[in-house]
Every structure is written in C-alpha cells, then in structure tokens.
Amino acid sequence: MPDHIVDRSRPYAYADAMAEPIKKITANLPVKLLERAQATTGLGITETLVAGLEELERSRKRSALRALRGKVRFELDVEKTRR
C-alpha cells in the first residue's frame, strides 16, 4: 500500500483529543467498494473513510497548484543556494 494514502503512525488521528469536532453520519455505501478500500488501507471503516476524504482534499490542492503552472514567476540562482 502506498504510504501517501494513510499515515499509519496516527491510525486514530480523526479522534485526536478535541483536535477537530467530529460529525457522526449514516451513509449508504457500495459494499464491494468499501471492502476494496479497506483492503487497500488495511484499516477500519471510519479510518478508511477519513483517509479517502483526506485524499480528496489533497487532490483538490494538487489541482489548484497545477492551475498555477506558468503563472508564478520563479527565479533561482543555483550557485547562491549551494553556498
């Protein structure tokens, strides 16, 4: 499993002592999809859903960064950075 999907060092990060409010939900999910996702993460239902939501957020941020391509001027003097 790729490491970027789940931070295994914090499997219950969603429940960190009052880090964020928690919302309990009821959702109807395709069984096979959930089983495949859990097999991929190796985690329980809640942790798998949190990992999926976090990945969606990262994907949105990557898209926003790609949209900036060619719009941000970047100058770097390689020789100065080596000193």
N, C-alpha and C positions, 0 to 999 in steps of 0.2 A: 504494500500500500504506500503511495506517495506520502511523504511527511507533510506536505503543504495542506492536506485535507484536514488533518486533525492534529492538534497539539496534545500528544499523549502525556505530556508532563502535567497537564491540568485537565484530566478527564471530566471533572465536575465543575469546570470554570463557570458554567451558567449559574451555579448556585453559590458562588463566592459570597461570603458574608456581606449581604446588602450592597454588593458592587453595583447591581442594577435591579430595578424592580422586575419581578417575574410575573408572566401572564400565563395562567393555565388555560389551555384551549382544548376543544374537541375537534378532531379533523377526520374526515373520511379519506383514507389513502389507499392506493392500489397495493394489495398485499405483496405481490411479487416485486414491485418497485422498492417498497420498504425493506423487504428481505435482502434484495441485492445491495441496497445502500448500507444496511447493517453489516453485510458480509464484507463490503469494501472498507468500512471504518473499523469493524471489529468492536463496535460499541453498542450500547443500548439504544432504545428508540429515541429518548429525549436527546441524548448526546449526538446521535446521528442527525436528527433534525436541526439541532443547533449548528453542527458542522456544515450542513447543507446551506443554511441561511447565511452563515459567515462566508461561505464560498461565493454565494450570490453577491454579497456585498463587495468582496474582493474583485469579482468580475466586473462589477459596475465601476469600481475605482480604476481598474486597468483600462476599461473603455474610455473613461474620462481622460486618462493620461494619453492614450493613443490619439484622442481628438486634438490634443495639443501639439502633436507632431508637426514640425515645420513652423510653428507659431511662436516658439520660445527661442530667443537668440541665446546661444551658449558659446562662450569663448573660454578656452582653457590653454594656458601656457604650460605645456608638459614639462619643460625644463624647470620652471619655478616650482612645480609641485613635487619634483624629485629632490629638492634641497631640503 
